[in-house]
């Protein structure tokens, strides 16, 4: 009985600490590879966006997230913050970058508007390292 009284609070504290750490890690900046995508009809994105079945203007700061981050559409129309060097931009999730179709697990597929807002050098357009977080 005394053993339970001693170990239960320790175990509970450990589980609580792990849960809080996991929650904080989930809300922090996430390392990603940003790629460029056209969300317009006839653009490189292929079909309409997964969130609403529509095409979107490339002049709007929008993104497609890799399947795990897209999370079955739970991030549809939610804003994320994207960080590149000393700049950041807020973009709206409108699509999934489907990992079953060759998209890597760490992709933020961004419109031209996002690349422009982050002032990414044209020589780096196509693929660059960024971090992101939920807005």
C-alpha positions in Angstrom: 0.0 0.0 0.0 2.8 2.4 0.9 4.5 1.6 -2.4 1.4 2.8 -4.3 1.2 6.0 -2.3 4.7 6.8 -3.2 4.8 5.8 -6.8 1.3 7.0 -7.9 2.1 10.7 -7.4 5.5 10.3 -9.1 3.9 8.5 -12.1 1.1 11.1 -12.3 3.7 14.0 -12.2 5.7 12.3 -15.0 2.7 11.8 -17.2 1.5 15.4 -16.6 5.0 16.7 -17.5 5.1 14.6 -20.7 1.6 15.8 -21.7 2.4 19.4 -21.2 5.8 19.0 -23.1 4.0 17.4 -26.0 1.3 20.1 -26.1 4.0 22.9 -26.1 6.0 21.1 -28.8 2.9 20.9 -31.0 2.3 24.7 -30.7 5.9 25.7 -31.5 7.6 26.4 -34.8 7.8 23.4 -37.0 10.7 22.8 -39.5 9.5 22.5 -43.1 10.5 22.7 -46.7 8.6 25.3 -48.6 7.8 24.6 -52.2 6.1 26.8 -54.8 2.7 25.9 -56.1 0.1 27.5 -58.4 -3.5 27.1 -57.1 -5.0 28.6 -60.2 -6.9 26.6 -62.9 -4.3 25.1 -65.2 -1.5 25.8 -62.7 1.1 23.4 -61.2 -1.3 22.3 -58.4 -3.3 20.2 -60.7 -6.9 20.1 -59.6 -9.0 22.3 -57.4 -8.1 22.6 -53.7 -9.0 19.9 -51.3 -10.7 22.2 -48.8 -13.4 23.6 -51.0 -13.1 22.1 -54.5 -12.2 25.5 -55.9 -9.2 27.2 -57.6 -7.5 30.1 -55.9 -5.5 33.2 -57.0 -1.8 32.9 -56.7 -1.8 36.5 -55.5 -3.4 35.3 -52.3 -1.2 34.0 -49.5 -2.3 30.3 -49.4 -0.8 26.9 -48.8 -1.2 23.2 -49.1 0.2 21.2 -46.2 1.6 17.7 -46.2 -0.9 15.0 -45.3 0.0 14.7 -41.6 -0.2 18.4 -41.1 -3.3 18.8 -43.2 -4.8 16.4 -40.7 -7.9 15.2 -42.6 -8.9 18.7 -43.4 -8.8 19.9 -39.8 -6.6 22.8 -40.8 -8.8 23.9 -43.8 -9.2 27.7 -43.9 -7.1 28.1 -40.7 -4.2 30.5 -40.8 -0.6 29.5 -40.2 2.5 31.7 -39.7 5.4 31.0 -42.0 8.9 32.2 -41.0 11.9 32.7 -43.3 15.0 34.3 -42.1 13.9 37.6 -40.4 10.5 37.7 -42.1 7.1 36.1 -41.6 3.7 35.9 -43.4 0.3 34.6 -42.5 -1.2 32.2 -45.0 -4.5 30.2 -45.2 -4.5 26.4 -45.6 -6.6 25.5 -48.7 -5.2 22.2 -49.8 -3.4 19.0 -49.0 0.0 18.0 -50.4 -0.8 14.3 -50.6 2.0 12.1 -49.3 0.4 9.1 -51.1 1.1 10.9 -54.3 4.8 11.7 -53.7 4.6 14.7 -51.5 7.2 14.6 -48.6 6.0 14.7 -45.0 7.5 18.1 -44.4 6.1 20.3 -47.1 4.4 23.7 -47.0 3.4 24.2 -50.6 3.0 27.9 -51.0 1.5 30.4 -53.5 3.7 33.0 -55.2 2.1 35.6 -52.8 3.8 33.8 -49.9 7.2 33.7 -51.6 6.9 37.4 -52.4 5.8 38.4 -48.9 8.8 36.5 -47.4 11.1 38.3 -49.9 12.8 35.0 -50.9 15.5 35.6 -53.4 14.4 34.4 -56.9 17.5 32.2 -57.0 16.0 30.2 -54.1 12.5 30.0 -55.5 11.2 26.4 -55.9 12.4 25.0 -52.5 13.7 26.5 -49.3 13.8 25.8 -45.6 11.2 27.6 -43.4 9.5 27.1 -40.1 5.8 27.5 -39.4 3.2 27.5 -36.6 -0.5 27.7 -36.3 -1.6 31.3 -36.1 
